[in-house]
Amino acid sequence: MELLEKGKAISAYYRNNQNVDLVMIAGSVSRGWADHLSDIEIYVLWNEAPTDDDRKKPIKELQGELIEFHPFEEDEWSESYVSSHVKYEISNFLTYRVREIVHEVTKEYDTSINKQLIVSSIKSGIPVLGNELYSELVAQVTPYPRELTMAMIHKYMKLTNQWNHREALMKRDDWFILKQVISSVQLNYNYMFYAINQEYIQHPVFKWNSQVTSQFRLKPNNLEERLERINFSPLEDSILELELLLDELYLLVEKHYPEVVLENNNSS
């Protein structure tokens, strides 16, 4: 609760800037998952490109200690700082570009993970300035488009060629490659798994994954325990468990999204 209140208070440092359209709390704080190690993620949407002074003014007024200050890259300006022992992570976007990203994901079914991260943050965010714009954006990202589910499955059902040769890699004791292959396939699995449950990707490497998947309707039995076994068992057992989870995922796709033509390269 303390982090949420601190996040809400941040709006005071942007309220008098006429170029700010929206200030929104995102991340674990907005989703109710924050703990004593969490930082506060803030999205700021601007109608004009923010200057360095625009971005640094709240930091100065909060007497914050600047940690990082990044120039414009991949649609955003970002900075992080610490104030009163709390870390703030700020992501700045142009409003028109966020509107475009929302359209690309929800109407053009763009499978970009980076774009989905933004859309997911909007869906679960808490606005502290610009409520009308926030309501408009939330209405556009809800519900999750069925067509996006199908696009995600089509893109991520194609597993790596190394996965097809996993038995040979095991026989050669190529454990370093195998670990990378398992991680890569797990990512594809999660992308498809989130999609069939109509959930935008919330984190690039699935932080807080168990909190998200516990709410899913379509999932294999004992999923959390099985994912743990994949990551902490001997490699041969990990691969066997991952094979089984993939097969069960494909069965869920066939049942609930029969229009998708699966390319199952899970057989070795």
N, C-alpha and C positions, 0 to 999 in steps of 0.2 A: 504493500500500500504506500509506503514511503516513497518508493521509486516512481510509482504512478503519479503521486502528488507533485514530486519534483519535475516530472515530465510535463504535467499540465502547466506548471508555473513558467515553463520556458516560453510560453506564448507571449508573455509580457515583454520579452526582449525583441520580438518581431512585430508586435501589434502596430507600431507607428511607421512601419516601412510600407509605403504604398505599393511596392513591387511584390509583396508577399501575398499569394492567393490562399495558401493552405499550410498549416502546421499540424503535424499528425504524429502521435506516438506509435511506434511499430515494434516488431520483435517480441521477445519473451515478456516484456512488461505489458504490452497491449493484449497479449494472449493469456495473461494470468499465470505464466510459468516462471516468472523471475524468482531468483534466489539471492542469497547474500553475495554471490559472485557476479551477478548480472550487471550489465551496463544499460543505459537508456538510449534506445535508437529513436531518432527523430527524422522525419521526412519534412522537407520544406519545399514547397512548389512556388516558383517565381514566374511572374509575367514578363520579366526581362532578366537577362543574365546577371547574376549577383556579382558585385565587385568584391575584391578582397576585403575591403572595409565593411561591406554588408555582412560578410561571413564572420569577420573577427569581432564585430561590435558586441554580439551577445557574449562572446568569450571574455571580453574585457569587462563587461558589466557584471558578469558572474565571478570575476577575478579568477578565471580558469587558467590552468596550465596547459598550453597547447602541446599536443603529442604529434599529430600529423595534420598536414594541410596540403591536399592534393589539387592540382589543376583539373580542368575539365577533361574527362576521359570516359568513354563508353556511356554517354548520355547523362553523366552526373559530375558534380563537384562534391568532394567529401572532406570532412575534417573530424578530428576527434580531440577531446580535451578532458581534463579532470577538474572538477570543482567540488569542494567540500567532500572529498574522498569518493565522489561518484564520477564514473566515466560516462561521457556523452559521445555518441556516434551520430554524426549529422550527415544526411544524404540530401543534396540539393538538386532539384530538377526544374527544367522549364515546364510550365503547366501544359503548353501545347504539345510537348513531346510525350508527357505522360498520357494525355488524351490519345495520341497516336498509338502508343504502346498498348493501351487498353483495347483500342480498336483492332490492332494487329493480332492480339491474342484471342479476343472473344469473337471477332467477326471474320478474320482471315485464318484463324487457327494456327498461328505461328507457334512452333514448338520450342522456341528459344527459352532456355532455362533462365537466363538473366532477366528476360521480360516477365516471365512468370513470377520471379521473386518480387518484382514490383507490384504486380497484380495481386499476389497473395498478401503482401503487406497492406495494400489498400483494403482488401476484404476484411482483414482482422484488425485494422487500425483504430485508433481513438483520436478523433479530431479535437484540437484545442483552439484552432483558429480556421475559419473558412468552412463552417458546417455545411453550407449549401452546396459548395463544390464537392465536398466529400460525399454527400448523399447522392449526388449525380454520378460520381465515379463508382460508388458501391452498387448502384442500380445497374450499371453497365457490366460489372464483373459477376453479377449474380443473375441466374444460376450459371454453373460451369457448363460450357457447351458440349453436347455429345460429340459433335464433329471434332472438337479438340481431343477428346479421348481417343477417337479413332486415329487421328493424326499422330498422337504420341505413341500409340501401339505400333503403328506402321514404321515409325522411325526407330524405335528402341527395341523391337523384337529381333532385330538383326544383331546377333552376338558376334564376338570377335572370332577370327579364324583360329587364334590360339586356344579359345575355349573348345573348338572342335578337336583340337589335338591335346586335350588335357591328359588323356591316358598316357600318351607318349611322354609328355612332360613329367608325369609322376614317375614313370619307369626310369627316366634319366635323372631323377632327383633334382630337377630344375625348380627348386622350391621358391626361389626369389621371383622367377617369372610367374609361377603359379599363384603366388599371393597377389601379384598385380592383376592377373587375369580374374581371380575371384572378386577382387574389389571392383574391377570394371563391370563385370556381369551383375554384381549387386547393384551398382548404380542404375544399369538398364532395368533391372528388376524393379527397383524403387520408382523409377520414372513411370513404368507401365502400371505398377500397383497403385500409385497415387492417381493416375489417370482413370483407371476403371472405377475408382471411388470418387471421381469428380472433385479432386482436390488439387489446387495449384501447388507447384513445388515451392516450399517455404524456406528452404535453406540449401545452398549449393552442395553441402556434404551431409545433409539430413541430420543436423543437430536437432535435439528434442524429438527424434523420430518416434519413440515409443508413445509419447503423449499424443502425437498426431494419429498414428495407426490404431491406437486403442479405440478411437472413435469411428473407425471404418466399418462399414457393413459387409463388404465383400473381402474376405481374407481367409487364408488357410487356418486350420486349427493350430493352436499353440504357437502362433507366429513369433511372438517375442522371444520365447525360449529357443526356438529353432534358429532364429537369426543370431542369437548369442552363441549357439553351438557352431554355427558357420565360422564365427570370428575367433573362437577359442578352442576349437577341436583340432586334432591332427588333420593335415591337408586332405588326406583321402576321405575322411569323414566329412569334412567341410564341403568338398565337392559333391559328395553323394547327397547331402542335405540340400545343397543349392539346386541340384538337378531335380529333386523332388518338389521343391518350392516352385521352380519354373514350370514344371508339368502341371501343378495345381493352379498356377496363375493362368496358364493357357486354357485350362478347363473352365475357369471363371470367365475368361474372355469369350470362349465359344458359347457359353450359356447366356451371358448378359449382353454381348455385342456380336451377335451371329453374323452381322454384315461385314465384319472384319475377316479378311482372308489371312490366316496366320502363316507365317514362315517360321516353323519350329525347327531350329537348328540346335536343339538341346540334346539330341541323340549323339552319342560318341562313335 
